[in-house]
């Protein structure tokens, strides 16, 4: 996809008119990636954003429609969607979190969003989210190994091959993690899969950019969120900064199990979630600057539970 998709400007104008607004300047491309294009335009009602996801993430259009119905106070509610053409029109959400310090304050709201979506798992799967629930993950591990093996054969080093062989040796242990997680009292729900400060609007807060979302054990979301703190601040997994954010997130789940059980499951879900994250990265990465990200994410199974790369 390159530039403004044919017909997008006319569609945007018609949807604005239906909402009682008009465009005040030209539509421009705000971002163009392998996984989709984002357009923006100023209007009489403020800036708007038209997202045209790529074919592997086009489910995001129908997902936003579902989220706007179930959790309208915690996501940007679409101004319009066109599922057939894969277009999504969103209002401007305002500033995002200015840095990692605000994560602990918004994670309880995100956890409540996940609780509210527990009863909508079938609908989430129906709109196209990949099933990354614990029972599915042993098979996903095999898919991730095959994906990484193809990359290493084409672009990797002998060190990459040795590291991938070590990961392959974790299969029995990984299956055990999945079996333990499958017995969790915490129901499956949505996993944003890329929940960091730039994907959270301060007002609300509202969570956006759902193109990496999957259905999983909800605690897998903390792989990126807590991993961001771990990376940004250079602190270990047991640092008070990480623990405070983890405990804030877990608050909406404390009716389901003792806190010690929930803490253990966060670590377990994040370990298992590395395979899901690797596969999601592979779907989006292509051959550009992120081409090694799927491999590095999978190899991080050898590292701390919130480590996501070298």
C-alpha positions as CSV (number, residue, x, y, z in Angstrom):
1,X,0.0,0.0,0.0
2,X,1.4,3.4,-0.9
3,X,-0.1,6.9,-0.3
4,X,-3.8,7.6,0.1
5,X,-5.9,4.5,-0.9
6,X,-8.3,5.1,-3.8
7,X,-11.7,6.3,-2.5
8,X,-10.5,6.9,1.0
9,X,-10.8,10.7,0.9
10,X,-14.4,10.5,-0.5
11,X,-15.3,8.0,2.2
12,X,-13.8,10.1,4.9
13,X,-15.7,13.2,3.7
14,X,-19.0,11.3,3.6
15,X,-18.5,9.9,7.1
16,X,-17.6,13.4,8.4
17,X,-20.7,14.9,6.8
18,X,-22.8,12.2,8.5
19,X,-21.3,13.3,11.9
20,X,-21.9,17.0,11.1
21,X,-18.2,17.9,10.4
22,X,-16.2,18.9,7.4
23,X,-12.6,18.5,6.4
24,X,-10.6,21.8,6.4
25,X,-7.4,20.7,4.6
26,X,-6.0,17.9,2.6
27,X,-5.7,14.3,3.8
28,X,-2.1,13.4,4.4
29,X,-0.2,10.2,5.1
30,X,0.8,10.2,8.8
31,X,2.4,6.8,8.9
32,X,3.1,4.0,6.4
33,X,4.3,0.6,7.5
34,X,4.3,-3.0,6.2
35,X,1.3,-3.6,8.4
36,X,-0.8,-0.7,7.4
37,X,-1.3,3.0,6.6
38,X,-2.6,5.8,8.8
39,X,-4.0,9.0,7.2
40,X,-5.0,12.2,9.0
41,X,-6.9,15.3,8.3
42,X,-8.0,18.5,10.1
43,X,-11.7,19.0,10.4
44,X,-14.2,21.4,12.0
45,X,-14.5,18.9,14.9
46,X,-10.7,18.4,15.3
47,X,-8.2,16.1,13.8
48,X,-9.3,12.6,12.6
49,X,-7.4,9.5,11.8
50,X,-8.1,7.0,9.1
51,X,-6.4,3.7,9.5
52,X,-6.1,1.1,6.7
53,X,-4.6,-2.0,8.2
54,X,-2.8,-4.5,6.0
55,X,-4.4,-7.9,5.2
56,X,-2.9,-9.7,8.2
57,X,-4.3,-7.1,10.7
58,X,-7.5,-6.0,9.0
59,X,-9.4,-7.6,11.9
60,X,-8.6,-4.4,13.8
61,X,-11.4,-2.7,12.0
62,X,-14.1,-5.1,13.3
63,X,-12.4,-5.3,16.6
64,X,-12.7,-1.6,17.2
65,X,-16.4,-1.8,16.4
66,X,-16.7,-4.5,19.1
67,X,-14.6,-2.6,21.6
68,X,-16.6,0.5,21.0
69,X,-19.8,-1.4,22.0
70,X,-18.4,-3.3,25.0
71,X,-15.9,-0.9,26.6
72,X,-16.6,2.5,25.0
73,X,-15.1,4.4,28.0
74,X,-11.7,2.8,27.5
75,X,-11.0,2.9,23.8
76,X,-11.4,5.6,21.1
77,X,-14.9,5.0,19.8
78,X,-14.8,4.8,16.0
79,X,-16.5,7.6,14.0
80,X,-17.0,5.1,11.3
81,X,-15.9,1.6,10.1
82,X,-16.0,-0.1,6.7
83,X,-15.3,-3.7,7.4
84,X,-15.5,-4.6,3.7
85,X,-12.8,-2.2,2.7
86,X,-10.8,-2.4,5.9
87,X,-11.0,1.2,6.9
88,X,-11.4,2.7,10.3
89,X,-12.0,6.4,11.2
90,X,-11.1,7.5,14.7
91,X,-11.2,10.8,16.5
92,X,-8.1,12.4,17.9
93,X,-7.3,10.9,21.3
94,X,-5.1,13.7,22.6
95,X,-1.8,13.2,24.3
96,X,-0.4,9.7,25.1
97,X,1.3,8.9,28.4
98,X,4.4,11.0,28.6
99,X,6.6,8.2,29.8
100,X,6.8,5.0,31.7
101,X,6.0,6.6,35.1
102,X,2.3,6.7,34.3
103,X,1.9,3.0,33.4
104,X,1.1,1.8,37.0
105,X,-1.8,4.4,37.1
106,X,-3.5,3.1,33.9
107,X,-2.9,-0.7,34.2
108,X,-5.9,-1.2,36.6
109,X,-8.2,0.3,34.0
110,X,-6.7,-2.0,31.4
111,X,-7.2,-5.0,33.7
112,X,-10.9,-4.1,34.1
113,X,-11.2,-3.8,30.3
114,X,-9.9,-7.4,30.1
115,X,-12.4,-8.5,32.8
116,X,-15.2,-6.9,30.9
117,X,-14.2,-8.8,27.7
118,X,-14.0,-12.2,29.3
119,X,-17.5,-13.1,28.2
120,X,-16.8,-11.9,24.7
121,X,-14.0,-14.3,23.8
122,X,-16.0,-16.1,21.1
123,X,-16.8,-12.7,19.5
124,X,-13.1,-11.7,19.6
125,X,-12.1,-14.9,17.9
126,X,-14.9,-14.4,15.3
127,X,-13.6,-11.0,14.2
128,X,-10.2,-12.5,13.5
129,X,-8.0,-12.4,16.6
130,X,-5.6,-15.4,16.8
131,X,-6.2,-18.0,19.5
132,X,-3.2,-17.8,21.8
133,X,-4.9,-19.4,24.8
134,X,-2.7,-21.8,26.8
135,X,-4.2,-24.9,25.2
136,X,-3.2,-23.6,21.7
137,X,0.3,-22.6,22.7
138,X,2.2,-25.9,22.3
139,X,1.3,-25.9,18.7
140,X,2.2,-22.3,18.4
141,X,5.6,-23.1,19.8
142,X,6.1,-25.4,16.8
143,X,5.0,-22.7,14.5
144,X,7.4,-20.2,16.0
145,X,10.3,-22.6,15.8
146,X,9.6,-23.2,12.1
147,X,9.3,-19.4,11.5
148,X,12.6,-18.8,13.3
149,X,14.3,-21.6,11.5
150,X,13.4,-20.2,8.1
151,X,14.8,-16.8,9.1
152,X,18.1,-18.3,10.5
153,X,18.6,-20.4,7.4
154,X,18.3,-17.3,5.2
155,X,19.9,-14.6,7.3
156,X,21.2,-16.0,10.6
157,X,24.6,-16.9,12.0
158,X,26.0,-20.0,13.6
159,X,25.3,-18.3,16.9
160,X,21.7,-17.8,16.0
161,X,21.4,-21.5,15.1
162,X,22.9,-22.6,18.4
163,X,20.6,-20.4,20.3
164,X,17.6,-21.6,18.4
165,X,18.6,-25.2,19.1
166,X,18.6,-24.4,22.8
167,X,15.1,-22.9,22.5
168,X,13.9,-26.1,20.7
169,X,15.2,-28.0,23.7
170,X,12.8,-26.2,25.9
171,X,9.7,-27.8,24.2
172,X,8.9,-30.1,27.1
173,X,9.3,-27.4,29.6
174,X,7.2,-25.0,27.5
175,X,4.4,-27.6,27.3
176,X,4.5,-27.9,31.1
177,X,4.1,-24.1,31.4
178,X,1.1,-24.2,29.1
179,X,-0.5,-27.0,31.0
180,X,-0.1,-25.1,34.3
181,X,-1.5,-22.0,32.7
182,X,-4.5,-23.8,31.2
183,X,-5.6,-24.7,34.8
184,X,-5.6,-21.0,35.8
185,X,-8.7,-19.6,37.5
186,X,-8.2,-16.4,35.4
187,X,-10.4,-16.6,32.2
188,X,-9.0,-15.9,28.8
189,X,-9.5,-12.5,27.4
190,X,-8.0,-10.0,25.0
191,X,-4.2,-9.4,25.0
192,X,-3.3,-6.1,23.5
193,X,0.2,-7.5,22.9
194,X,1.9,-4.1,22.5
195,X,0.7,-2.2,25.6
196,X,3.3,0.6,26.2
197,X,2.9,4.3,27.0
198,X,2.6,5.4,23.4
199,X,-0.5,3.2,22.9
200,X,-2.4,4.8,25.8
201,X,-4.2,8.1,25.6
202,X,-4.1,10.0,28.9
203,X,-7.7,11.0,28.7
204,X,-9.8,8.1,30.0
205,X,-7.3,6.4,29.9
206,X,-8.1,5.0,26.5
207,X,-6.2,2.2,24.9
208,X,-5.6,2.1,21.2
209,X,-3.6,0.5,18.3
210,X,-5.0,-3.0,18.6
211,X,-3.4,-4.5,15.5
212,X,-1.3,-6.9,17.5
213,X,-4.1,-8.1,19.7
214,X,-4.7,-11.8,20.3
215,X,-6.9,-13.9,22.6
216,X,-4.8,-15.3,25.4
217,X,-4.3,-15.6,29.2
218,X,-4.8,-11.9,30.0
219,X,-1.6,-11.6,32.0
220,X,0.5,-12.1,28.9
221,X,-0.2,-8.4,28.2
222,X,2.4,-7.6,30.9
223,X,5.2,-9.0,28.8
224,X,5.4,-5.7,26.9
225,X,4.1,-3.4,29.6
226,X,6.5,-4.6,32.4
227,X,9.2,-5.4,29.8
228,X,9.0,-1.7,28.8
229,X,9.8,-0.7,32.4
230,X,12.6,-3.3,32.6
231,X,14.2,-2.0,29.3
232,X,13.5,1.8,29.7
233,X,14.8,2.0,33.3
234,X,17.4,-0.8,33.1
235,X,16.0,-2.4,36.2
236,X,15.7,-6.2,37.0
237,X,12.4,-8.0,37.0
238,X,12.1,-7.8,40.8
239,X,12.7,-4.1,41.0
240,X,10.1,-2.1,43.0
241,X,9.2,-0.1,39.9
242,X,8.2,-3.3,38.1
243,X,6.5,-4.8,41.1
244,X,4.3,-1.7,41.7
245,X,3.1,-1.7,38.1
246,X,2.5,-5.5,38.3
247,X,0.5,-5.2,41.5
248,X,-1.6,-2.3,40.3
249,X,-2.5,-4.3,37.2
250,X,-3.5,-7.4,39.2
251,X,-5.9,-5.5,41.4
252,X,-9.0,-6.2,39.2
253,X,-8.2,-9.9,39.4
254,X,-7.8,-10.4,43.1
255,X,-11.3,-11.9,43.5
256,X,-10.2,-14.9,41.4
257,X,-7.1,-16.2,43.4
258,X,-4.7,-15.3,46.2
259,X,-2.3,-12.6,45.2
260,X,0.7,-15.0,45.4
261,X,-1.0,-17.2,42.8
262,X,-1.7,-14.2,40.5
263,X,2.0,-13.1,40.8
264,X,3.2,-16.6,39.8
265,X,0.8,-16.6,36.8
266,X,2.0,-13.2,35.6
267,X,5.5,-14.6,35.2
268,X,4.2,-17.8,33.6
269,X,1.9,-16.0,31.2
270,X,4.7,-13.7,30.1
271,X,7.0,-16.6,29.4
272,X,4.4,-18.4,27.3
273,X,3.4,-15.1,25.7
274,X,6.9,-14.7,24.2
275,X,5.9,-17.2,21.6
276,X,2.7,-15.4,20.8
277,X,4.7,-12.1,20.6
278,X,7.2,-13.7,18.2
279,X,4.5,-14.9,15.9
280,X,2.8,-11.5,15.9
281,X,6.1,-9.8,15.2
282,X,6.6,-12.2,12.3
283,X,3.2,-11.3,10.8
284,X,4.2,-7.6,10.8
285,X,8.0,-7.4,10.5
286,X,8.5,-8.1,6.8
287,X,12.1,-7.6,5.6
288,X,12.7,-4.2,7.1
289,X,14.3,-2.8,10.3
290,X,12.2,-5.2,12.4
291,X,13.1,-8.4,10.5
292,X,15.1,-9.9,13.4
293,X,12.5,-9.0,16.0
294,X,10.6,-12.3,15.8
295,X,13.8,-14.4,16.3
296,X,15.0,-12.2,19.1
297,X,11.7,-12.4,20.9
298,X,11.6,-16.2,20.7
299,X,15.3,-16.5,21.8
300,X,14.3,-14.4,24.9
301,X,12.7,-17.5,26.3
302,X,16.1,-18.2,27.8
303,X,16.1,-14.9,29.6
304,X,14.1,-13.2,32.4
305,X,10.3,-13.6,32.1
306,X,9.9,-9.9,31.0
307,X,13.0,-9.8,28.7
308,X,12.0,-9.4,25.0
309,X,15.4,-9.2,23.2
310,X,19.1,-9.2,23.4
